[in-house]
Every structure is written in C-alpha cells, then in structure tokens.
Amino acid sequence: MATPRPPKSPLDPVVLQRLDGLRTQLLRLHKVLLDDERASYEKIHGPIGSAGRVLSLVMSDPWFNWLHKISQLIVKIDELQDNEEGEEAQASALFGEARDLILLKDPETEFSKAYKKALQRSSSAVGAHAEALKAVRDD
C-alpha cells in the first residue's frame, strides 16, 4: 500500500486527501494492469525474467506503451502535491483527466482499446477499475 506523502501544496486538506486517494488507486490499477499485460506478453514471448528486464520492457517496448497514460497521470498528481503554488483548478483538472481516462471517453485510443481488453481478461483489473472510479467520482 502506498504511504501518504507529506503535502507541500497550499491546496485544501480535503482536496489533498482526495488526490492522495486517487494516486493510491491509480498505482493499484497500474500494478494490476501491468501484471496482466506482463502475463499476456509472456504467453507470446516467453518468460521475461528479472525485474530489471520487466522495467526495461515497460519503458521501451511498444507492447506496454498504453500503460504510460496512467504513469503520467500519477506523476502529474505527485507534481501538484509537491507544488507550493498548486491551485484547486489544477486538482479539478487532474480528477477530470483521470475520469476521462478511466471511463474511456475516447474509445478509439490505444489506451482505451488495450484497457478494454485487460478488463475483459482480468477480474483483478475490473476490481481495481471499480476502486479507481470511486476515487474520481464527484463528491
């Protein structure tokens, strides 16, 4: 489980808590999707082996490119939480971006197509997806 990061941002504590919850759920979703995608990759290409080899593939192999959308969103959340001049509008935009991504607002993207396949293959992905949806809903 992710450890809460000390806030440097002037954002409202409730907003920071929601951002941290979103970050945690996106990290979980990313891990579940990565594990599923690795299993799919290994069915075709054989065992990957070491964690270093997995990292190298995730960073450079087109097979895993679609997962970068989630990693980039996590980085944006980290940056906002660390920004001493963060604004509520930025947080709201990140929630919207996460919502659009998870709800597959643009169904023709590489991400959407791969995400749908993962949701069809993996009950763990469905569970992580449901938890991420809770984190982005408007309260």
C-alpha positions in Angstrom: 0.0 0.0 0.0 1.3 3.5 -0.8 2.5 5.6 2.0 0.9 9.1 2.2 3.3 11.8 1.1 3.7 14.9 3.2 1.9 17.7 1.4 3.8 20.8 0.3 0.9 22.2 -1.5 -1.4 25.0 -0.3 -4.4 23.1 -1.5 -7.3 22.4 0.9 -6.5 19.3 3.0 -9.7 17.6 1.8 -8.6 18.1 -1.9 -5.1 16.8 -1.0 -6.6 13.7 0.7 -8.8 13.0 -2.4 -5.7 13.5 -4.6 -3.8 11.0 -2.5 -6.7 8.6 -2.7 -6.7 8.9 -6.4 -3.0 8.4 -6.6 -3.2 5.3 -4.5 -6.0 3.8 -6.6 -4.1 4.7 -9.9 -1.0 3.0 -8.5 -3.0 -0.1 -7.7 -4.7 -0.1 -11.1 -1.4 0.4 -12.8 0.1 -2.6 -11.0 -2.8 -4.8 -11.7 -2.8 -3.8 -15.4 1.0 -4.2 -15.6 0.8 -7.7 -14.1 -2.0 -8.7 -16.5 -0.1 -7.2 -19.5 3.1 -9.0 -18.5 1.2 -12.3 -18.4 -0.2 -11.7 -21.9 3.3 -10.7 -23.1 4.9 -13.9 -21.6 2.3 -16.1 -23.2 3.6 -15.0 -26.6 7.2 -14.2 -26.0 8.1 -16.5 -23.0 9.2 -15.6 -19.5 10.6 -12.1 -19.1 12.9 -12.9 -16.2 14.3 -10.3 -13.9 12.6 -7.2 -12.6 15.2 -5.1 -14.5 14.1 -6.7 -17.7 10.5 -6.0 -16.9 11.3 -2.4 -16.2 13.2 -2.1 -19.5 10.3 -3.6 -21.5 7.7 -1.3 -19.7 9.8 1.7 -20.6 10.7 0.9 -24.2 8.6 -1.9 -25.7 5.5 -0.7 -27.6 3.6 -3.6 -26.1 3.4 -1.7 -22.8 3.1 1.9 -24.2 -0.6 2.2 -23.3 0.2 2.0 -19.6 2.2 5.2 -19.8 -1.0 7.2 -19.7 -1.6 6.1 -16.1 2.0 6.6 -15.0 2.0 10.1 -16.5 -1.2 10.9 -14.6 0.4 9.7 -11.3 3.4 11.9 -12.0 1.1 14.9 -12.5 -0.6 14.2 -9.2 2.8 14.0 -7.5 3.9 17.3 -9.1 0.7 19.1 -7.9 1.0 17.7 -4.4 4.6 19.0 -4.3 3.8 22.3 -5.9 3.9 25.1 -3.4 1.7 27.1 -5.7 -0.9 24.4 -6.6 -4.4 25.6 -7.3 -7.8 23.9 -6.9 -8.4 24.3 -10.6 -5.3 22.1 -11.3 -6.6 19.4 -8.9 -10.0 19.5 -10.5 -8.4 19.2 -14.0 -6.5 16.1 -12.8 -9.7 14.5 -11.5 -11.3 15.2 -14.8 -8.3 13.8 -16.7 -8.4 10.6 -14.6 -12.2 10.3 -15.0 -12.0 10.7 -18.8 -9.2 8.1 -19.0 -10.9 5.5 -16.8 -14.3 6.0 -18.3 -12.7 5.6 -21.8 -14.1 9.0 -23.1 -12.2 8.4 -26.3 -12.8 4.8 -27.1 -10.6 4.7 -30.2 -7.3 5.5 -28.5 -4.6 2.9 -28.0 -5.2 3.2 -24.2 -8.9 2.6 -24.4 -8.6 -0.4 -26.7 -5.9 -2.1 -24.5 -7.7 -1.2 -21.3 -11.0 -2.8 -22.5 -9.1 -6.0 -23.4 -7.5 -6.1 -19.9 -10.9 -5.6 -18.2 -12.3 -8.5 -20.3 -9.3 -10.7 -19.3 -8.9 -9.9 -15.6 -11.3 -9.8 -12.7 -8.5 -8.1 -10.7 -8.4 -5.3 -13.3 -12.2 -5.0 -13.0 -11.9 -4.6 -9.2 -9.1 -2.1 -9.5 -11.1 -0.2 -12.1 -14.1 0.0 -9.8 -12.0 1.4 -7.0 -10.4 3.9 -9.3 -13.8 5.0 -10.4 -14.8 5.7 -6.8 -11.7 7.9 -6.4 -12.7 10.1 -9.4 -16.4 10.5 -8.8 -17.6 13.9 -7.9 -18.5 14.3 -4.2 
